[in-house]
Amino acid sequence: MPFLNRRGPVSKFGHSLLGLALGTLPLLSSSAQAERIFVSNEKDNTVSVIDGASLEVVETIRVGRRPRAMAFSSDGSELFVAVGDDESIDMIDLETLQVVRSQSSGEDPEVIRVDPNRPYVYVSNEDDNIVSVLDYERRTLVTEIPVGVEPEGLGISPDGRWLISTTETSNMAHIIDLETMEAVHHRLVGARPRHAEFTHDGREAWVSSEIAGMVSILDMEETFDIKHTIRFDVPGVPRETVQAVGVELTSDGRYAFVALGPSNRVAVIDQQSYEVLDYILVGQRVWHLALNGDESRLYTTNGVSGDVTMIEVDGLRAVKSIPVGRFPWGVIVEP
């Protein structure tokens, strides 16, 4: 397991995260003790497995070339990993932690989402300008849905009715009706949209735009239009480094978290008022985010520093930096 010999980043309270790592950690909840965190390392072609109790890497899984987004199968028995340079989805058995099969995904798979009602996995094929729909039980291609140029992010509504595909070059959010498998609404958002995330009640979708450094919030009940936009201004940080990427929303409607790329910050937002409450300093080039099961922790992948930061949600503070592989991209916590 690679280890980066460097001093950890500093938390918003001025403490070294490395120092925090060597000190006494807060009392761990039972769910945190049992959880496993999976991190895709884009340059190492591996997935790191972090134990929630020790907050250390306990296993490294070899996968295909350039692993990025991950998703769990509906029954929770497998972890799917999009391996871009192999143009496939590697499927890991969660008991053995071995790749047991692969399924062709179309060109350059980047982001994947699993349907809550059917054995379907949705794949953004960046080079083909389509979203592929795969049946992972039958291992067949169901259909291909044309979208804009360079599809990246995917977000699926909790009821499985809607899928949002963001397209980086078109600067659009395409709203796909999963009953007809067609894109039925197209909304212009900020430059280079990267991620889409539905609120847990399905009423809104939050779409991040990397170059614009903003989040567009779509009304998913009636108009499908943008109802609000949030921009970020980190004190003392150059504006061009504030790049909105990953988004995570707590299920109680309290917080939204947005990864801000090379600014090395995670924005904390009030989900109801849309007010930016705080910025938490993490590792270098924070990319994606994942809440754990009881939402007491938020994990971030920091691509340039090659680590994961664990944030305590109640205290809104970074607690520990965990070295993983080179260029960690995606992160997901076992349910």
LOLUMFI-255091 format. One line per 3 residues: number of its first residue (from 1); their letters; for each residue x, y, z of C-alpha. Coordinates in nm, 4 decimals. Example, Ala and Ser with C-alpha at 12.3 -4.5 7.8 and 13.67 -1.06 7.14 Angstrom:
2
1 = as = 1.2300,-0.4500,0.7800 | 1.3670,-0.1060,0.7140;
% end
This chain:
335
1 = mpf = 0.0000,0.0000,0.0000 | 0.1569,0.3329,-0.1018 | 0.2189,0.5874,0.1723;
4 = lnr = 0.2767,0.9547,0.1032 | 0.5492,1.0938,0.3245 | 0.4133,1.4388,0.3880;
7 = rgp = 0.2588,1.6509,0.6580 | -0.1196,1.6256,0.6598 | -0.3431,1.9213,0.5745;
10 = vsk = -0.4619,2.1579,0.8411 | -0.8199,2.1543,0.9659 | -1.0310,2.4710,0.9850;
13 = fgh = -0.9339,2.4937,1.3531 | -0.5647,2.5033,1.2657 | -0.4776,2.1487,1.3744;
16 = sll = -0.2679,1.9203,1.1572 | -0.4773,1.6299,1.0364 | -0.1719,1.4100,1.0789;
19 = gla = -0.1596,1.5179,1.4402 | -0.5241,1.4355,1.4777 | -0.4593,1.0972,1.3234;
22 = lgt = -0.1987,1.0199,1.5880 | -0.4195,1.1353,1.8719 | -0.7301,0.9862,2.0210;
25 = lpl = -1.0194,0.9642,1.7782 | -1.3740,1.0498,1.8871 | -1.5876,0.7622,2.0108;
28 = lss = -1.6884,0.5507,1.7122 | -2.0516,0.4613,1.6545 | -2.1360,0.0939,1.6058;
31 = saq = -2.2148,0.1534,1.2377 | -1.8800,0.3242,1.1861 | -1.7025,0.0302,1.3470;
34 = aer = -1.8682,-0.2110,1.1072 | -1.8468,-0.0099,0.7860 | -1.6107,-0.0582,0.4953;
37 = ifv = -1.5124,0.2313,0.2705 | -1.4099,0.1612,-0.0901 | -1.1858,0.4032,-0.2823;
40 = sne = -1.0993,0.3779,-0.6523 | -0.7388,0.4734,-0.7296 | -0.7282,0.5959,-1.0885;
43 = kdn = -0.3514,0.5687,-1.1452 | -0.2914,0.2434,-0.9537 | -0.5771,0.0399,-1.1060;
46 = tvs = -0.6842,-0.0609,-0.7573 | -0.9644,-0.0201,-0.5058 | -0.8547,0.0457,-0.1477;
49 = vid = -1.0704,-0.0951,0.1333 | -1.0700,0.1132,0.4514 | -1.1905,-0.0330,0.7808;
52 = gas = -1.4283,0.2053,0.9595 | -1.3045,0.1122,1.3062 | -0.9316,0.1592,1.2523;
55 = lev = -0.9574,0.4087,0.9640 | -0.6771,0.2240,0.7886 | -0.6500,0.0466,0.4546;
58 = vet = -0.6961,-0.3245,0.5214 | -0.7206,-0.4569,0.1650 | -0.6215,-0.3537,-0.1875;
61 = irv = -0.8180,-0.4999,-0.4791 | -0.6653,-0.5135,-0.8261 | -0.9153,-0.4034,-1.0930;
64 = grr = -0.9060,-0.2915,-1.4566 | -0.7388,0.0161,-1.5950 | -0.8399,0.3614,-1.4748;
67 = pra = -1.1107,0.2856,-1.2173 | -1.3454,0.5730,-1.1433 | -1.7101,0.5630,-1.0290;
70 = maf = -1.8496,0.2780,-0.8171 | -2.1948,0.1514,-0.7188 | -2.3388,-0.1395,-0.5233;
73 = ssd = -2.5709,-0.3968,-0.6770 | -2.9312,-0.3734,-0.5571 | -2.8909,-0.6746,-0.3270;
76 = gse = -2.5651,-0.5417,-0.1828 | -2.3627,-0.8474,-0.2774 | -2.1360,-0.6870,-0.5358;
79 = lfv = -1.9468,-0.3648,-0.5955 | -1.9446,-0.2362,-0.9531 | -1.6417,-0.0367,-1.0701;
82 = avg = -1.6258,0.1596,-1.3967 | -1.2829,0.0930,-1.5503 | -1.2520,0.3521,-1.8227;
85 = dde = -0.9536,0.2302,-2.0219 | -1.0920,-0.1259,-2.0345 | -1.4375,-0.0007,-2.1393;
88 = sid = -1.6077,-0.2274,-1.8907 | -1.7618,-0.2618,-1.5461 | -1.5669,-0.4827,-1.3060;
91 = mid = -1.7863,-0.6598,-1.0503 | -1.6380,-0.7381,-0.7092 | -1.7815,-1.0016,-0.4761;
94 = let = -1.8070,-0.8297,-0.1385 | -1.7406,-1.1511,0.0551 | -1.4206,-1.2505,-0.1219;
97 = lqv = -1.3188,-0.8997,-0.2376 | -1.2279,-1.0457,-0.5756 | -1.3323,-0.9378,-0.9243;
100 = vrs = -1.5645,-1.2211,-1.0272 | -1.6845,-1.0912,-1.3653 | -1.6773,-0.7966,-1.6029;
103 = qss = -1.9345,-0.6539,-1.8395 | -1.8730,-0.4440,-2.1491 | -1.9881,-0.0874,-2.0863;
106 = ged = -1.9324,0.1064,-2.4074 | -1.6575,0.3614,-2.4646 | -1.4941,0.5440,-2.1744;
109 = pev = -1.7330,0.4697,-1.8857 | -1.7012,0.7377,-1.6214 | -1.9986,0.7451,-1.3853;
112 = irv = -2.2384,0.4599,-1.3039 | -2.5662,0.4445,-1.1128 | -2.7786,0.1418,-1.0200;
115 = dpn = -3.1560,0.1394,-1.0648 | -3.3390,0.0879,-0.7317 | -3.6124,-0.1230,-0.8946;
118 = rpy = -3.4483,-0.3211,-1.1756 | -3.1135,-0.4966,-1.2291 | -2.9976,-0.2077,-1.4467;
121 = vyv = -2.6808,-0.0060,-1.4293 | -2.6641,0.3294,-1.6085 | -2.3295,0.4306,-1.7590;
124 = sne = -2.2118,0.7674,-1.8889 | -2.0079,0.6946,-2.2042 | -1.8048,1.0097,-2.2409;
127 = ddn = -1.6647,0.9465,-2.5890 | -1.9939,0.8275,-2.7409 | -2.2283,1.1009,-2.6113;
130 = ivs = -2.4686,0.8381,-2.4795 | -2.5899,0.6841,-2.1561 | -2.5789,0.3051,-2.1790;
133 = vld = -2.8323,0.0939,-1.9917 | -2.6992,-0.2486,-1.8930 | -2.8805,-0.5459,-1.7402;
136 = yer = -2.6204,-0.6764,-1.4950 | -2.8044,-1.0031,-1.4275 | -2.8452,-1.1040,-1.7908;
139 = rtl = -2.5213,-0.9241,-1.8845 | -2.6878,-0.7576,-2.1824 | -2.7192,-0.4080,-2.3264;
142 = vte = -3.0771,-0.2862,-2.2772 | -3.0567,0.0395,-2.4728 | -2.8505,0.3502,-2.5417;
145 = ipv = -2.9832,0.6991,-2.4698 | -2.8399,0.9907,-2.6728 | -2.7476,1.2979,-2.4668;
148 = gve = -2.5159,1.5971,-2.5141 | -2.1417,1.6128,-2.5706 | -1.9174,1.4401,-2.3130;
151 = peg = -2.1629,1.2966,-2.0588 | -2.0137,1.2843,-1.7099 | -2.2363,1.2899,-1.4041;
154 = lgi = -2.5425,1.0753,-1.3427 | -2.8053,1.1141,-1.0731 | -3.1045,0.8872,-1.0193;
157 = spd = -3.4197,0.9793,-0.8283 | -3.5012,0.7740,-0.5173 | -3.8108,0.6245,-0.6836;
160 = grw = -3.6205,0.5317,-0.9992 | -3.8353,0.7524,-1.2255 | -3.5766,1.0072,-1.3384;
163 = lis = -3.2120,0.9980,-1.4379 | -3.0079,1.3150,-1.4883 | -2.7079,1.3108,-1.7206;
166 = tte = -2.4702,1.6077,-1.7131 | -2.2716,1.6827,-2.0290 | -1.9444,1.8695,-1.9872;
169 = tsn = -1.9132,2.0302,-2.3303 | -2.2844,2.1005,-2.3817 | -2.3084,2.2498,-2.0293;
172 = mah = -2.6444,2.0843,-1.9836 | -2.8424,1.8640,-1.7494 | -3.0478,1.6143,-1.9495;
175 = iid = -3.3476,1.4745,-1.7616 | -3.4251,1.1189,-1.8716 | -3.7612,0.9527,-1.8174;
178 = let = -3.6706,0.5973,-1.7135 | -4.0125,0.4665,-1.8152 | -3.9555,0.5606,-2.1801;
181 = mea = -3.5724,0.5660,-2.1683 | -3.5680,0.9059,-2.3420 | -3.4242,1.2457,-2.2512;
184 = vhh = -3.7336,1.4638,-2.2184 | -3.6004,1.7878,-2.0654 | -3.2729,1.9713,-2.1278;
187 = rlv = -3.1536,2.2499,-1.8988 | -2.8523,2.4766,-1.9460 | -2.6387,2.4922,-1.6306;
190 = gar = -2.2919,2.6276,-1.5452 | -1.9735,2.5486,-1.7355 | -1.8553,2.1867,-1.7223;
193 = prh = -2.1227,2.0156,-1.5094 | -1.9742,1.7197,-1.3241 | -2.2198,1.5689,-1.0768;
196 = aef = -2.5940,1.5321,-1.0148 | -2.7508,1.4350,-0.6829 | -3.1171,1.4120,-0.5850;
199 = thd = -3.2465,1.5149,-0.2448 | -3.3802,1.2177,-0.0511 | -3.7406,1.3266,-0.1063;
202 = gre = -3.6771,1.3501,-0.4823 | -3.8034,1.7084,-0.5057 | -3.4726,1.8635,-0.6093;
205 = awv = -3.1593,1.7704,-0.7990 | -2.8305,1.9454,-0.7258 | -2.5975,1.9773,-1.0260;
208 = sse = -2.2381,2.0930,-0.9755 | -2.0462,2.2825,-1.2443 | -1.6695,2.2554,-1.2187;
211 = iag = -1.5436,2.5539,-1.4204 | -1.8299,2.7816,-1.3147 | -1.7663,2.6929,-0.9499;
214 = mvs = -2.1367,2.6716,-0.8769 | -2.4311,2.4415,-0.8062 | -2.7642,2.4618,-0.9902;
217 = ild = -3.0699,2.3300,-0.8067 | -3.3418,2.1884,-1.0292 | -3.7104,2.1673,-0.9397;
220 = mee = -3.7960,1.8014,-1.0036 | -4.1625,1.8262,-0.9009 | -4.3140,2.0590,-1.1606;
223 = tfd = -4.1089,2.2737,-1.3973 | -3.7734,2.0875,-1.4100 | -3.6194,2.4363,-1.4247;
226 = ikh = -3.3370,2.5835,-1.2174 | -3.4894,2.7224,-0.8975 | -3.1698,2.8421,-0.7306;
229 = tir = -2.7942,2.8684,-0.7869 | -2.5174,2.8645,-0.5285 | -2.1739,3.0164,-0.5876;
232 = fdv = -1.8695,2.9738,-0.3673 | -1.6151,3.2267,-0.2456 | -1.3415,3.0825,-0.0268;
235 = pgv = -1.1527,3.3582,0.1571 | -0.7875,3.3796,0.0545 | -0.8244,3.1208,-0.2234;
238 = pre = -0.7933,3.2129,-0.5942 | -1.1324,3.2076,-0.7633 | -1.0145,2.9789,-1.0458;
241 = tvq = -0.9289,2.7013,-0.7997 | -1.2825,2.6875,-0.6579 | -1.4196,2.4098,-0.8793;
244 = avg = -1.7427,2.2368,-0.7772 | -1.7355,1.8594,-0.8290 | -1.8832,1.5953,-0.5938;
247 = vel = -2.2077,1.6549,-0.4012 | -2.3543,1.4710,-0.1009 | -2.6844,1.5496,0.0719;
250 = tsd = -2.7913,1.4341,0.4168 | -3.1227,1.2488,0.4236 | -3.2679,1.4726,0.6975;
253 = gry = -3.2512,1.7764,0.4683 | -3.0008,1.9528,0.6926 | -2.6674,1.9702,0.5097;
256 = afv = -2.5338,1.9631,0.1572 | -2.1622,1.9048,0.1003 | -1.9830,2.0094,-0.2184;
259 = alg = -1.6239,1.9174,-0.3056 | -1.4400,2.2221,-0.4394 | -1.1486,2.0621,-0.6249;
262 = psn = -0.8105,2.2407,-0.6205 | -0.9243,2.4835,-0.3504 | -0.8864,2.1827,-0.1163;
265 = rva = -1.2145,2.2672,0.0567 | -1.5524,2.1062,0.1113 | -1.8381,2.3558,0.1241;
268 = vid = -2.1082,2.3042,0.3881 | -2.4516,2.4321,0.2825 | -2.7882,2.4560,0.4553;
271 = qqs = -3.0149,2.2436,0.2331 | -3.3216,2.4522,0.3169 | -3.1924,2.8104,0.2946;
274 = yev = -2.9099,2.7336,0.0444 | -2.6753,2.9391,0.2634 | -2.3063,2.8437,0.2597;
277 = ldy = -2.2256,2.7785,0.6254 | -1.8587,2.6847,0.6206 | -1.5608,2.5565,0.4242;
280 = ilv = -1.3663,2.2585,0.5599 | -1.0006,2.2236,0.4628 | -0.9124,1.8711,0.3459;
283 = gqr = -0.6471,1.7158,0.1183 | -0.5269,1.8364,-0.2199 | -0.7793,1.8459,-0.5092;
286 = vwh = -1.0826,1.7061,-0.3338 | -1.2917,1.5213,-0.5888 | -1.5762,1.3017,-0.4629;
289 = lal = -1.7635,1.2486,-0.1374 | -1.9573,0.9763,0.0455 | -2.1596,0.9754,0.3660;
292 = ngd = -2.1591,0.6634,0.5809 | -2.4740,0.4747,0.6807 | -2.5790,0.6806,0.9812;
295 = esr = -2.4436,0.9997,0.8206 | -2.2104,1.0684,1.1112 | -1.9108,1.0775,0.8773;
298 = lyt = -1.8247,1.2194,0.5379 | -1.5342,1.0727,0.3405 | -1.3544,1.2704,0.0676;
301 = tng = -1.1131,1.1577,-0.2046 | -0.8175,1.3914,-0.2483 | -0.6585,1.3168,-0.5849;
304 = vsg = -0.3274,1.5024,-0.5705 | -0.2394,1.4193,-0.2095 | -0.3426,1.0551,-0.2557;
307 = dvt = -0.5537,1.0282,0.0550 | -0.9035,1.0239,0.2009 | -1.0187,1.2720,0.4647;
310 = mie = -1.2740,1.1645,0.7243 | -1.4992,1.4517,0.8353 | -1.7089,1.4358,1.1509;
313 = vdg = -2.0517,1.5612,1.0406 | -2.1845,1.6773,1.3786 | -1.8772,1.8877,1.4455;
316 = lra = -1.8139,1.9774,1.0797 | -1.4448,1.9104,1.1270 | -1.1801,1.7061,0.9506;
319 = vks = -1.0594,1.4323,1.1838 | -0.8149,1.2104,0.9982 | -0.6246,1.1761,0.6711;
322 = ipv = -0.5923,0.8195,0.5393 | -0.3286,0.7442,0.2716 | -0.4611,0.5314,-0.0155;
325 = grf = -0.3396,0.4819,-0.3749 | -0.2440,0.7276,-0.6466 | -0.5112,0.9714,-0.7610;
328 = pwg = -0.8115,0.8460,-0.5637 | -1.1247,0.9283,-0.7654 | -1.4410,0.7672,-0.6263;
331 = viv = -1.5498,0.6729,-0.2755 | -1.8466,0.4688,-0.1545 | -1.9437,0.3266,0.1850;
334 = ep = -2.0912,-0.0207,0.2179 | -2.4584,0.0001,0.3232;
% end
